[in-house]
Amino acid sequence: MAAVLRPLYAAGFVTAFGAHSIAANLGSYTTGSLLTLGLLLALYDGAEVVLKPVFGSLADRIGPRPVLLGGLLAFALASFVFVLAGNPALVGVARLGQGAAAAAFSPAAGALVARLSPRRIGRAFGGYGAWKSLGYTLGPLLGGVLITAGGYPLLFGTLAALALVVALWAFAVVPAVPPLPRARQTVVDLARRLSQPSFVRPTVVLAATTAALAVGVGFLPVANTGLTPVVTGAAVSVLSLCSALVQPWAGRARDAGRLGDRTGLAGGLVVTALGMVLAALVPGFLGVLAAAVFIGTGVGLATPLAFAQLASGTPESRLGQTMGAAEVGRELGDAGGPLLVGAIAVALSLDAGFLGLAVVLVVCTALVWGKPQSL
């Protein structure tokens, strides 16, 4: 079974690596225009927010494997077309295409992970999350190396080749998982199901931890102006590494009955909130490093449990739709966290922004901890 899951983990790596390898290096491309930078950053995530529920529902209707393969091939095509065009001005179009493709294969991969590992769902999502964290870690570094060596064509060409290899790997290894019979569902039925605590609470956790991850990656490097970019970059890498190491452990502990969903989700949020407090109150490198460790550990603890709980509480015939909707929550957290901290930082200070997000995380903890029978 592990061999079947590996190409799905690789698909998670593709979307994380593809998003961050480009995003982290767009500053040099836009040559100082913050408006252009903001638009280019928003294209990928915007396409995912709009299209993930659509492709998630499609995966339920025709089976997740075709949507996975089609999305990976579309990602490779969008990347390769940019290389063929040879026009740097088309980076926005290419990024939009990549985001649309990722919106297809990301929820399909999540649905396949759940359906192929019903008895080890925590461990499976722990591995999936770890590989995504690895993509977040390596993306900025390797993206910069590739751009330095051969410009954006080399980066996009590498992404095209990577997505194509993963698509061929998945085609050869991942079995066909047929769509399951589904009862007719109205818009009211969908709204009712997505408003249940079994969906809302893990989705809130995913949004909150993704917000903290985005803030950690984006704001920890500027939390202390006395540190060099190499030092702050290393701290951010520690954050992603902690998340990657903790997620498989958390998933295995859940499957073995050593870690309950309610305890793990609330504990992950509390640890993440403590990381934000450390970033605000502890000066110098020690504060940045400690914050990175706590944020990465908290995110790593909560993320696989949230996905496993979503999958466990969803009929298999609706897994794609549920994963797509939950991924929208993550994308909103990815955008909302930095916006919240940035707005508070402008009005007060960056430390106040970290503390503001810590308060939000504590509120989310109270939501998760209440009414354990619904979890």
N, C-alpha and C positions, 0 to 999 in steps of 0.2 A: 504493500500500500504506500510505503514511503516513496517508492520510485514514481508512482502515479502522481503524487502531490508535488514533486520537485518542479516540474514545468509550471505549475500553478504558482509556486513560490517565485519562480523566475519571472512570471508575468507581473507579480506585485513589484518585483525589483525594477522591471522596465518602466512602469508608470512613475515610480518614485525617482529613479535615476533620471528619466527623461525630463520630468518636471523641474527638478532641482539643478541638474547640470546646466540647463539653459537659464533658468531664473537667476541663479547666483552670479551669472556672468553677463547679464543684460545691461548692467550699468555701463560697461565699457562700450557697448554697442550703441546706446542712446546718446552718448557724448554729452551728458549733463542735463538732458531734458527730462525732468521728473514726470511730466504729463505723459510723454511717450513711454517712459519706463512703466508707469502705472498701468497704462493701457495694455502693454505687452504682457505684463504679469497677470492681468485680469483675464486675458483671452483663454488661457488653458483652463483655469478654474471655472470661469464662466460657462464654458462649453460643458464641463463636467456637471455643474449644478443643474443645468437645463436638461441634459440628455441622459444622465445616469438612471433616473426612474424609468425613462422610456426604454432604454436598452435592458434594464432589469426585468421589465414586464415582457419584453420580447424573448429574453432567455427562458422565462417560464412557459411561453407559448410554443417555442420551437425547440427548446432544449438549450442548456448553457454552452455546450461545446461549440456549436456553429458560431455563436456570438463571440465567444472567446477567440476562436481562430480568425474570424472576420475582423475583429477589433485589432488584433496584433498585426494582421496583414495591412490594414488601413493605416496603422501607426507607421509601419515600415514604408508604405507608399508616400505618406505625407512628408516623411523625413527625406526620402530619396528624391522626391520632386523638387524640394528646395535645393538639393545638391545639383540636380540637372539644370535647374533654371539659372543658377549662377548669379542671382540677383539678391543682394543682401536686404533690399527693401521688402522682400517677401517673407521675412522671418515671422511677421505677425500672422500671415496666412498659414504658414507651416505650423506655427504653434497652435492656432485654432484647430487645424486638422488633427494634430496630435491629441489635443484635449478631447475632441469628439471621439476619436478612436479609443482613448483611455476610458472614456465614459461607457464604452461598450464592453471592453474586456475586463475591466476592474470588477464590476458587480457579478459578471459571469464567472470569474475566477473565484470570488467569494462564495457563490452558490455551489460551485463544484467542490470546493474545499469542504463545505458542510455536508453535501450529499455523499461524498466519497469517504467520509470519516465520521459516521454517526456515533460510533462508540468512543472515539478519541477526539472529539470536536475541539476541546480546549487545547490539546497539544497541537492539533492541526492548525488552528488559528494562531497559536503562539509562534509556530514556524513561519507562517505566512507574514505575520507582523514583523518578525525579526528580519526577514529578507527585504521588506519594505523599508525598515529602519536602516538597513545596510545601504539601500539605494539612496536614502536621504543623506547618509554619511559620506558616501563616495561621490555623489553627484557633483557637488560644488568643486571638490578637489580635482577629480578626473576631467570634469568639464573644462576647468581652467587649463589643465595640461593639454587637452586636445585642441582647444582654441589657440593656445600659444604655439603649438606645433603646426597646425594647419588651418586655423581660422574656423569659422562657423561651418563651412562645408565638411571638414573632417569630423566635427562633433555630430552633425546631422547624419553624415554617412555612417558613423559608428552606431548611432541609434537605430538607423534603418537596418543595419546588419544584425544588431542585437535582437530587435523585434522579430526579424525574419527567422533567425535561428530558434528563438523560443517558440514561434508559431509551428515550425517544422517539428520541434521536439514534442510539443503538445499534441500535434497531429499523430505522431507515432506512438505516444505513450498514454495519453488521456483517453479513457474509453468513452463511447457515446453514452450519454445519460439522457434517456428519452423524457420528453415532457410528461407530466402526470396529469390525470384528469382533474379539472378544476370546476368548482361550482361557479355559476354566474355571479359576477361581482359588480355592483353599482358603485357610483362615486361615493354615495353615502356609506356603503359597506367598507370601501377603502378608507374613508376618513375615520370611521369608527375603529377599524383595526389599527390604524396608525396613531390613534389617540389612546390606545390601551397602555397601561404602565409597563407591560412587558416589552413594548417597543419604545416608548418615550424615554424611560429611564436609561437603558443602555445607549440610546442615541444621544441623550444629553451628555452622558459620560464621554462618548466619542468626540462630540463637539467641544467639550471643555478641555479634554486632554490634547486634542489637536490644536486648539487655541493656545494652550500653554507651550506646546512644542514649537509652534510658529513664532511665538514671542521669544522663546529661548534662543531659537536660531537667529532671529532677526535683531533682537535687542541686547542680548548678553554681550555681543562683541563691542557695543558702544556704552555698556554700563559703567565702564571705568576707562577714562581717556588716557590714563597713564600706562596702559598695557599695549604691547605691540600687536599687530594683526596676527602674527604667528601664534602668540600666546592665546589670544581670544579665539582664534580658529581652532586651536587644540582643545579648548574648553567646550566649544560647540560639538566637536567630534566626540568628546567624552559623553556628552548628553545623548547623542544618537547611539553610541556604543552601549551605554547602560540600558537604553530601551531595547536594543537588539538582543542583549544577553538575558534580560529579565523575562521577556515575553515567552520563550519556550518553557522556562521554569514555571511561570504562572499557569500556563496552559496545562502542563503535566500535573501540577498540584491540584488544579480544578478537577481533572479527570480522575485522580486518585482519591478525591474526597477530602483532601487536606486543606482546601481553600474554597470557601463558599463564595457565591457570586456577590451577595450583599456585602460581605466583609472585604472581599478583594476590590470591588468597585469603589467603595467608600474609602478604603485604605489607600488605594492609588490616588484618589483625588486629594486626600489629606497630605500625602507625601509630596505631591506636585505643588500644592499650596505652600507647604513649608519651603520648597525650592524658591518660589517667588518671594517669600519673606526674606530668605537668605540673600537673594539678589538685591533686595532693597536695603537691608540693614547691615550686612557684613561687607566692609570695604576691601578693595584690592583683589589680587588674584585668588586669594582663599575664598572670598565671597562668590566670585564668578564660578570657580571650580565646584564649590559645594552646591551652589544653585544648579549647575549642570547635572551633577550626580543625582540630586533629589528629583529634579524635573524628569530626567530620563528614566529613573527607577519608577517613579509614579506612573508615568505614561506607559511604561512597559508592563506594569502590574495590571492596570485597568483595561488596556486595549483588547487583549485576547479574550478576557472574560466578558467584555461587552459584546464582542462579535459572537462568542459562543452562546451567550444568553439569547441574543437575537435569533440565531439559527435554531436553538433548542425550542424556542417559543413560537416558531413559524411553521405552518404546514409546508412540506417539501414542495408542493405545487406553487407556492408563492415566495420561495426563497429569493429568486432573482429580483422581484419587485421590492421585497423587504431590504435586501442588501443595497439596492440602488437608492432607496429612500434614505437609509441610514448613512450612506456615503455622502448624500447631500448635506446631512447634519455635520459631517466632518469638514466638508468644504466651507460651510458657513462659519464653523469655528476657526478654520484656517485663515479666513478673511477677517472675521470679527474680532479675534483676539488681538492681533496687531493694531487694528483700528481703535479698539478700546484703550489699549495701553498708550498708543500714540496720541490720542485725544487728551487723555489725562496728563501725559507728559508735557504737552503744549500748554495746558492750563496751569499745571502745578509743577511736577518734576517727573523724571523717569522712575525714580524710586516710588513715588506715589502711584504711578502706573502699574508697577509690579504688585504693590499692595492692593490696588483696585482689582486686579485679576485674581489675586489670592482670595479676596472676599467673594468673588463670583464662584470660585472653586469650592469654597466652604458652603455656599448656598446650594450648589449642586450636590455636595456631600449629604446635606440634610434631606434633599429630595430622594436620593438613593437609599438612605438609611431608613426612611419612613416606610411603614406598612410592609414588613418583610414578606407577608404572605402573598403579595402580588408579584414578588420576584421569584 
